[in-house]
């Protein structure tokens, strides 16, 4: 997996600088004389037979690749883009079909459940009844449900995992049971997947990395989601507790963010394919570790290394008993979960205002009453403005800044599936995006579609230097959050 080379000292261009709406990614910055022309390799011999013609076509492709990498004056950005594209293909081709299979059947599962027993709603209602009775075990009175999740995801699911391991060791590895387990693990409409990642995220942002009441509960189970539950679902310890907090939220998608989306036009499917290995590098702590070493943040270097070693030791232990079981029950969830999360983050940070790249309200996508995540996760502007504020305050903070959202023509959708928005983005369906857009004001659908296109295509190194958040916005957030921390 490759990581983008980043400057040792985080520096930004002035926030009031403007980037043209038709900014191109760094891959198109080669001089005209250096670009490979279509006819550069046309002298290869052709053959009338289909078999030889196919072989000739393969040779032509290889020649073009070699010319691009070795004959054309060497460009780091060109080689990097080629390697990330190949890495993305190598991840998506073998594992993409399995992920698609799971998403399809978990969607069917939810549909059947709604038409029959409606167990999902019954579980939600039971949680609403039992959760408040457990508020004495958590820090916030509205978080009693966290204890229920800890029992289900932290006790029942791992017990099922080890039962499957024992069965695999005694009766042999069974592919049908493996498929059934992974479908059950992700849950109806990927509900289990959603809760695991949301709780790891919330726990990572919590004070001292815990949602539980200070005392014995906090000491015993304080970071259980990130250091136990998450490992069965593809979350490596340190990703949310160190990398996400001290890189992504510090730099807000700019050039120093290790999984910034600003370098390429987001409406290109190949841009997402290239983004997948960059996300995987972050999800495995690799790119974050390199960044912290470059910045000489040694405390975070040590924390990231220890967290990764802890995860690798756990995987190594299971691998020792059964490599096949370990791959499909531990390694595959890491790949599957982060393919899905790469889509989520790509969509959350798909839009950049060409006139004001540091505009908070455009840079993060808001989905009011979103379908994919719980605990108000899809108020993503609020999350970046007030990272760590309790989820119960997200809606109020959104409404507090509603005039600013409208003024900026913020990236807002209503009650929409995040994966549908992603599909429209990479399919360049600007008209559909305009239809899904929430509160368009006095803009016509054509104007909205043009605005969406401009914001999706605003990309490149110069844009990455300017994107992020304005100094004024950062100062306002710090002032608010300092009060929140004191009150809690």
ABEGO torsion letter per residue (X at the ends): XBBBBBBABBBBBBAABBBBAABBBAAAABBAAABBBAAAAAABBBBABAAAAAAAAAAAAAAAAAAAAAABBBBAAAAAAAAAAAAAAAAAAAAAAAAAAAAAAAAAAAAAAAABAGAAAAAAAAAAAAAAAAAAABABAAAAAAAAAAAAAAAAAAAAAAAAAAAAAAAEBBAAAAAAAAAAAAEBGGAAAAAAAAAAAAAAABBGGBABBBEAAAAAAAAAAAAAAAAAAGBBBGAAAAAAAAAAAAAGGBAABAABAAABBAABAAAAAAAAAAAAAAAAGAAAAAAAAAAGBAAAAAAAAAAAAAAAAAAAAAAAABAAAAAAAAAAAAAAAAAAAAAAAAAAAABBBAABAABAAAABBBBBGBAABBGGAABAAAAAABBGBBAAAAAAAAAAAAAAAAAAGBBBBBGBBAAAAAAAAAAGBAAAAAAABBGAEABBAAAAAAAAAAAAABBEAAAAAABEBBAAAAAAAAAAAAAAAAAX
